[in-house]
């Protein structure tokens, strides 16, 4: 029995994504900034770098704020059982959007997306595109997937079957309510 417990603990803790160190964060910021300039070539290098810096640092800060010390799925269990108050994928998406929405205009547009809506494996994230471009042409920004290490990549190449939830409007998007969902997914 002890061997089984040790095996389970090792398995679960070994799957946790480790936080970025400073060098890894800087590399991630540089790559995202380049991708953002590709989405909107009229954006300056400084604007793209600033947006990327806020995105990467916000995801890392949310990891600390949500007290994530396990895999996203284990953390979901902690939130859904009331052990921790926040840290589901929609928390990451909403809180990241609140920080990024003032930085998007005039070059970029943010969208709220979901995969597998109303199912056990529902997932939420945000997408950034060039202003006026379709959401499918953008980049997924997902803080939940790697436990606060920001994932980003093209929507069309992602493993999740994303669907548009809504366009995040600058003046109408407000700080999300700090309650947890009754939904057992992410």
C-alpha positions in Angstrom: 0.0 0.0 0.0 2.8 2.4 0.8 4.4 1.8 -2.5 1.2 2.6 -4.3 0.9 5.9 -2.4 4.5 6.9 -3.1 3.9 6.0 -6.8 0.8 8.2 -7.0 2.5 11.1 -5.2 5.5 10.9 -7.5 3.3 10.6 -10.6 1.2 13.6 -9.7 4.0 15.9 -8.5 6.2 14.9 -11.5 3.6 16.1 -13.9 3.5 19.6 -12.5 5.0 22.3 -14.8 7.8 24.1 -13.1 7.7 27.9 -13.1 10.0 29.7 -15.6 13.2 31.1 -14.3 14.1 34.7 -15.4 16.1 33.6 -18.5 13.2 31.4 -19.7 10.7 34.2 -19.1 12.9 36.6 -21.1 13.2 34.1 -24.0 9.4 33.5 -23.9 8.8 37.3 -24.0 11.1 37.8 -27.0 9.4 35.0 -28.9 5.8 36.2 -28.1 6.8 39.8 -29.0 8.0 38.7 -32.4 4.8 36.8 -33.0 2.8 39.9 -31.9 4.6 42.0 -34.5 3.8 39.4 -37.1 0.1 39.7 -36.2 0.2 43.5 -36.5 3.3 44.8 -38.4 2.3 48.5 -37.6 2.9 47.8 -33.8 6.3 49.0 -32.6 8.9 46.6 -31.2 8.4 48.3 -27.8 4.6 47.9 -27.9 4.9 44.2 -28.8 7.6 43.6 -26.1 5.5 45.5 -23.5 2.4 43.4 -24.3 4.4 40.1 -24.2 6.0 41.1 -20.9 2.7 41.8 -19.2 1.3 38.5 -20.6 4.1 36.3 -19.4 4.5 38.0 -16.0 0.7 38.1 -15.4 0.5 34.3 -16.0 3.4 33.7 -13.6 1.9 36.1 -11.0 -1.5 34.3 -11.2 0.3 31.0 -10.5 1.5 32.6 -7.2 -1.8 34.3 -6.5 -3.7 31.0 -7.1 -1.2 29.1 -5.0 -0.6 26.5 -7.8 1.9 23.8 -6.7 0.6 20.9 -8.8 -0.6 20.0 -12.2 -3.5 22.0 -13.6 -5.9 19.0 -13.1 -4.9 18.5 -9.5 -5.3 22.3 -8.9 -8.8 22.1 -10.4 -9.7 19.4 -7.9 -8.4 21.6 -5.1 -10.6 24.5 -6.4 -13.7 22.4 -7.1 -13.5 20.9 -3.6 -13.1 24.3 -1.9 -9.5 23.9 -0.8 -8.4 26.8 -3.0 -10.6 29.6 -4.2 -9.3 30.2 -7.8 -7.1 28.8 -10.5 -9.5 27.2 -13.0 -8.8 27.9 -16.7 -11.5 30.5 -16.9 -10.0 32.3 -14.0 -6.7 32.5 -15.8 -8.4 33.6 -19.0 -10.5 36.3 -17.4 -7.7 37.6 -15.2 -5.2 37.7 -18.0 -7.7 39.5 -20.2 -8.2 42.2 -17.6 -4.5 43.0 -17.6 -4.1 42.7 -21.4 -7.2 44.5 -22.7 -5.8 48.0 -22.1 -2.7 47.2 -24.1 -4.5 45.7 -27.2 -5.8 48.8 -29.0 -5.1 50.0 -31.7 -2.9 47.1 -33.0 -4.5 44.0 -31.6 -7.9 42.5 -30.6 -8.6 40.0 -27.8 -11.2 37.2 -28.0 -12.5 34.8 -25.4 -12.5 31.2 -26.6 -13.5 27.9 -25.3 -13.1 24.3 -26.2 -15.5 21.5 -25.4 -18.1 23.8 -23.9 -20.3 22.4 -21.1 -18.4 19.1 -21.1 -16.1 17.6 -18.4 -13.0 18.7 -20.4 -14.2 22.2 -21.1 -11.3 24.7 -21.5 -11.1 28.5 -21.7 -8.4 30.8 -22.9 -7.9 34.1 -24.8 -6.8 34.7 -28.4 -5.0 37.8 -29.7 -5.2 38.8 -33.3 -4.3 41.8 -35.4 -7.0 44.4 -35.2 -9.9 43.5 -37.4 -8.6 40.0 -38.2 -10.6 36.8 -37.6 -10.0 35.1 -34.3 -8.9 31.9 -36.0 -5.8 33.8 -37.4 -4.6 34.6 -33.9 -2.5 33.3 -31.1 -3.9 31.4 -28.1 -2.8 32.8 -24.8 -3.3 30.1 -22.1 -2.0 30.6 -18.5 -3.7 27.5 -17.1 -2.3 24.8 -19.4 1.3 24.9 -18.0 0.4 26.0 -14.4 1.2 29.7 -14.9 3.9 29.4 -17.5 2.1 31.1 -20.4 1.4 28.9 -23.4 1.1 30.6 -26.7 0.7 29.3 -30.2 -1.4 29.7 -33.4 -5.1 28.9 -32.9 -5.2 26.7 -36.0 -2.2 24.5 -34.8 -3.4 24.1 -31.2 -4.6 20.7 -29.7 -7.8 22.2 -28.5 -10.9 22.6 -30.8 -11.4 26.3 -30.0 -14.7 28.0 -30.5 -15.4 31.7 -30.1 -17.1 32.8 -26.9 -17.0 36.5 -27.5 -14.9 39.5 -28.6 -13.5 41.2 -25.5 -14.7 44.8 -25.8 -12.4 47.3 -24.2 -15.0 49.5 -22.5 -17.4 46.8 -21.4 -15.1 44.0 -20.2 -14.9 44.2 -16.4 -13.1 42.5 -13.6 -14.5 39.0 -13.3 -16.5 37.9 -10.3 -14.3 36.0 -7.8 -16.5 32.9 -7.5 -15.8 29.4 -8.7 -17.8 27.5 -11.2 -19.8 24.5 -10.3 -18.4 22.9 -13.5 -15.8 20.2 -12.7 -13.7 20.9 -15.7 -11.0 23.5 -16.1 
